[in-house]
Amino acid sequence: MLLAAALAGAVFALLATLATRRFLTPPPAMPVGRPSVTVMRPLHGDEPGLYDNLLSLCAQDYSGVVQIVCGVQDPADPAAEAVRRLQAEHPGRDIVLVVDPTAHGTNRKIGNLINMSAKATGEIIVISDSDVRLPPSGLAAIVAVLEDPGAGLVHCLYRGRSIDSLWSVLATQDSNTRFIPSVSIGEIVGAHPCLGPTMALPAAVLDKVGGFPYLADFLADDFELGRVVRGLGYRITCPRIVIDHVFPERTVRDMLVHEMRWARTVRLVAPGGYFGSVITHFLVLAMIGAALTGFSSWSLALLAGLLVYRLLQAHAANRVLGSPSRMLWLIPLRDILSFGVFVAAHFGARVEWRGNRMRVQSDGAIAR
């Protein structure tokens, strides 16, 4: 049964990799209306590539009015200096820095956004994480799909960008070759996933949701925002662009803490989908299946074939996303680690985020 599941997972991986290609087609033409846009960037600390991530917001092809609002909660946060540098080098841009330590709820990122929201003036609100780098066509493509009738929320497919760290490379490998292709399948079959690194919605829709205060106690704020927007009768859409998401992991602990937080949160808010994702770990399923057959010759032959197949699929997924295939020989180790996280996420509900330990409830809220 495990070996059959591994074969099913291999077919799924192929279909998912092919599905990802649709997001590399040119984005739609920029809408005629050109509504004003506010890009909100909650910041915390001097992350790798932070200034280049911010700079990408000043290189957008969008010809409408663009406001950039960045926020920190600690006046001594070094991220504030990166924003001040951006302001100095681009004096013609509407770049706002909000420094406000006021706490709201248990999700500190959302608390930061609440503090920033008083300065937002755009008709479209783009919520973009500090580790995201938008392509020049990013805002135009996002606004274009929001112009479709019934569209209420946009999220963006991303490719992992690694820094000079083995653990960052491993984190990127899992994202680019296993997770993102699976999300692409979800888009095609209408599962309406909602990825948090960059989301956008009309300010009027955000008001209907209850604004950022509604999300103040949700760790899975992206999941909850998608759920409530769908509940209001709007569609969730995804533009045909790929944004860059920098993975800053420098230690194995950094990587595993990040992945465990994500895995446990998904398992709690969408247990059925999370359990079904076991087939994406097809190489490890084949390893376990081979062991259960006593490493029979036919099971070893199947395992060897799936190993070669997995390496080819990983290379193809990277090519589709336009990402370099670095250290592909580490893929078997990467898959074993991913399966370990998948299993461990079933036990317990505690996660760690920026040094703070918290317990996540089944609705994605942070337990007080």
N, C-alpha and C positions, 0 to 999 in steps of 0.2 A: 504493500500500500504506500509506503514511503517513497519507494522508487517510482511508482506511478505518479505520485504527487510531484516528485522532482521533474518528471517528464512534462507534466502539465505546467509546472512553473517555468520550464525552459521555453515552452511555446508562448506562455504569457509574456515572458521577457522579450521575445522576438517581436510580438505584436505591440508591446509597449514602446520598444525602441523605434519601430516604424511609425507609431502614432506621434512620437515627439517631433517628427519631421514637419508636421503641419504647422508648427509654431515658428518655423524658419522662413515661411513665405513672407513677402513684403507686407508691412502693416497697411491697413486701409488708409485712403487719403484723409488728410486732416479735415475735420468737420468745418462747415462754413461758419457756424456760430462763434467758434473760438471763445468759449466761456472763460472767465478768469479762474485761475488755479492757485490754490495754496498748497505747497508741499510742506508737510510737518515732519520734522526730524527730531524725535526724542533722543538725547545723547547721554552717555554715561562713560566717562573715562576716555583716555587717548588710545583708541583701538588701532590695530595695524591698518594702514591705508585710509584712515579717517578723512584726511584732507582731500585725497583724490575722490573719495566717495561723495563728499560735499561738492567738490568742484564739478562733478558730473551734472549737478543740478543747474549749473550756470552755462552748460554747453548744449542745452535743449534746442531743437529745431522749432519748437512751438512758438508761434508768433503772437499768441494772445498774452494777456497780462499774467505774469507768474510772480507769486510771492513765496519766499522761502522763510519758514519759521522754524528756528532751532531752539531747543530748550534743555537746560540743565537744572538740577535741583540743588547742587552744591556750588556756591560762589567760587570755590577753589578748584572745581572740576577742570582738568586740563583740556577737555573737549571745547570749552568756551574759547580758548585761545585760537583753536582751529577756525572757529566761526568768525572771530574778530579778524583773523588774517584774510578770510574769504571776503569779509565786508570791505577791508582796506584795498584788496586787489580788484574788487568789482564794485566800485562806488555807484555805478549806474543801476545796479540790481537792488530790488526790494528784499533785503535780507534782514530779518529780525532775530535778535537773540533774547530769549526770555530766561532770566535767572530767578527762580522762585522755589524755595524749599517747602512750600505748603504741601502737606500730605493729603491724599484723597484715597480712601479705600486701601485695599491690600496689594493691588497691582501697581508697582511704582512707575512702570512705563506709562500706564494709563493716567496715573496721577500727574505725571509730567505733561502729558497731552492736555489734560484738563487745564493746567496752568497756562499752557501755550495757546489754548483755543480762543482766549479773549482777543488775541492779536490777529486771528485768521480772518481774512476778508474775501476769499475766493468763493466762487459759485461751486467749484469742484474742490473737494478736500482729498489730498493724496497723503496717505500715512505710510511713511517709508523708513525702515530701520536704518540705524547708523552704519551697518555693515553692507549696505546695498549701493551698487554703482549702476545708475541708469544709462542705457544707450542714448545717443542724441535723439532718436525717434521715440523715446519712451513716453513722454507726456502726450505727444500728438496721438500715438496709438491708444493710450489709455482713454483719452477724452473721446476719440473716435468711437470706441465700442460703447462708451457710456451714452453716446447720442442715439443708440438703437432704442426703439420703443420698448419699454418694459425693463430695461437694464437698470439695476439699482446699486450694484456693487461690482467692482473689478478687482481681480487679483492677478498676479503675474507669475508665470513660470520662471524659474531661475536656474542658473548653472553655478555650481560651486567654484570659487576661486581660492586656491590655496596660497598660504604664505610659506616662508622658508622653514617649514617644520614637518617632520614625518607624520605627526598626528593630524596636522591640518590636511596633508595629502590623503591620509586614510579617511578622514571625515568627508572630504570632497569626493573620493571614489564611491562611497556609499550613496551619497546624494545624487551624483550625476549618473551612475550606472544602474541603480536599483530604485531609489525613491522617486526621482523626477519622471522617469519613464512610466512608472505606475500612475502618477498623477495625470499624465497625458491620456492614459486609457480612461481614467475617471472623467476627464473633460469630454472625450468622444462619446462615452455611453450616457452622459448626462447625470453623473453622480454629483456634480456641482461642488467640488472641493473648494476650499478657500485657504490659500497660502498667505501667511502673515507678513513676510518681509516687505511687500509693497501692495497696498490695497488703496482703492479710491472709490468715492461715492459722492453724489451731489450733496451739498450742504443741507438742502431741504430734506433729503432722506435721512441724513445723520440726525437732524432735529426730530424726525418722526420716531427714530429709534430711541430717543431720549438723550442723545448726545453722548459724549465720552463718560459722563458720570454713570450712565447705565452699565458700563463695562468695568467700573472701578474695582470690582472684586473678582473678576474672572482672569485666571491665568491663561486659559484658552480663549483669549479675547477675539482672535480671528474666527474661531469656530462659532462662538456665540454671536458675533456680528453677522456672519453668514446665515446663521439659523434665524435670527430675528428679521433680517432683510427679506429672506425667502418667505417668512411668515406674513410680511406685509404685502406679499404678492409680486415682488420684484424678482428679476433673474440675476444670477451671478454669472459674469462673463470673464473671458480671459483673452487679452489681445495677443496677436501673433508676433510677439517679441520675446526675447529671453534677456532677463536682467542678470547682473553679476551679484553674487552673494559671497562675501569674503568670509572664510572660515578661519577664525583667529586662534584655534587650539594650538597650544605649545607643549602640552603634556598629555599623557594618556588620561590623566584625571580630568583635564579640561574637556577632552573629547567624550569620555564616558558620562560625565555629569550632564553635558549638553544633550547627548543622545538619550540618556535615561529620562531626562525631563520631558523631552518631546514624546518618547515612546509611552511613558506612563500616562501622560495627558491624553494622548490619542486613545489609548486602551480604555481610559475611564469614560471619555465622552462618546466614543464610537466603538464599543467592544466587539460588535459583529464584524465590522470592516477590519478591525485590527487583527482579529483571529484569522480572518480569511487571507490576510497578507502573508501568512506563513509560506505560501507557495512561492513568494518572491525570494525565499531562502533556498532555492532548489539545489544548489551545490551541496549545502550542509545536509539537506534531507537525503541526498544521494549518498553522502558519507555515512550517515547513520543507517540507511537501508543496507548498504554494502556490509557494514559491521554485523547487522542482524542476520545476514545470510551466511555469516562466517567467512566473509570475503571470498565468496565463490568467484570463479573465473568470469562468469557472465556479468556479475554485479560490478566487478572491478573494471571490466571493459566498458560498461555503461558509465561508471564514475569517471573513467579517463576521458571518454567522449564528452561528457558534460563539463569536465574541467576545461577542455579545449574550447568548447562552445561558450562557456562563461567568459573566458578571456577575449574571444572574438566579439561577443556581445558587448562587453565593457568597452572595448576599443570602438565599436560602432556607435555606442551611445555617446561617447565623448566626441566623436567626429560630428554627430548630428548636432550636439550642443555647441560645437566650436570650441571645445576644451581640450587641452593637451592630454594625452594618455601617459601619465607619469607613473612609473613603478608598477606596471600591471602585474608583475610577478607577485605582488603583495595581495592580489585579489582573494586568493583562498583564505589568507589570514583575516582579511577585511570581512569576508563573509562569515567566518566563524565568530568574530567579535560581534557582528550585527545580529547573528542568531542568538548569541548570549544575551545581548541587550533585549531582544524580543522576548526571550523566556523570562529574564529577570523582571521585566516590566509588569508581569502578571502578579508579582508579589509586592504588596505594599502600595501606598499612595503618596509617599513623601518624595519631594523633588528639591533640587537646589537651583537657585537662580541668582546670579551675581552675589554669591556668598551668603544668601539668605535661604534657610531651609523652611519649607512649607508643605502643607498637606493639601492635595487637590481632591475636590469632591466629584461625584459622578456627573455633575452638570458643568464641570470645568471651572467652577468657582474655587477660590482659595479659602480653606477653612479658617475661621478666625480663632 
